[in-house]
Amino acid sequence: MSERSPARGEAALNVSPLIAGGSSRFWVLSASVVLIFMTGIEGTIVATAMPTIVSQLGGFDLFSWVFSAYFLSQGVTIPIYGRLADLFGRKRVLFVGLTLFLGGTLLCGLAPNMTVLIGFRVLQGLGAGAVQPINQTLIGDIYPPAMRARMAGFFSSIWGVAAIVGPVLGAFVIAHAGWPWVFWVTVPIGIAAFLLLAFALHERIERRAHQIDYLGSFLLSIGIGLLMYAFIEARSLWPAGFFTAIAGSAAILAFFLRHELPLQKHHAPQRLILADVLGAFRC
């Protein structure tokens, strides 16, 4: 298949084999472990700090969204980031996600009230959504097939440990510093991982034509987001509101499938996002 210049509405599809052999592979793995731990711990570290945060910022009725906003925005963007990494390269998309995550983390510590804090937690989650799928992709790029299942299990265990350690670390930080440090404590670690990947992770990028499925990405985000919202707020929603949200999510996801299946039928993998979603569930 000959290469051609991208037409209007298209960009370059980047097939990006990673160059990470020997010691470089060790440093890439180390940075990936740090990033998985960092994003995992941010989901739970605020648990023991919430009484202090609420006492200073107010907004007790919104405190559950400090957790939910992070996980909601992270969960919605994971399949999309996986596709973007295939299109634009792992390193580039991972660095965009890390920048969003670290920026959101810094801003969380500066939030003047609960509503603003929730908004910054959304920004954190939008960045964290890039870490999990791209780290899974890195496993496939730098390890042979015989090692991939073992490394995937290793990363899953790191995530589980982070979820357990988070509340303990949050209590320790609250006891010895102000509540903003619950967020800021991970920033130096994230910056170190960022710099490590900048020097150790390299890509060879082959440019090919593709089109981005903006509508599919939007429908997927809204459909999953509405579904997660319904279950997160199930106790506070009236039954009619809960079932309306579920029905709305089902309708949007059905429209998403209707939009995607013709692309699959006509063999348009350069646009298809459904395959990436199914791949994310298989992982």
Beta strands, then each sheet from edge to edge (+ up, - down):
strand 1: 10-15
strand 2: 18-19
strand 3: 202-203
strand 4: 206-211
sheet 1: 1+ 4-
sheet 2: 2+ 3-
end
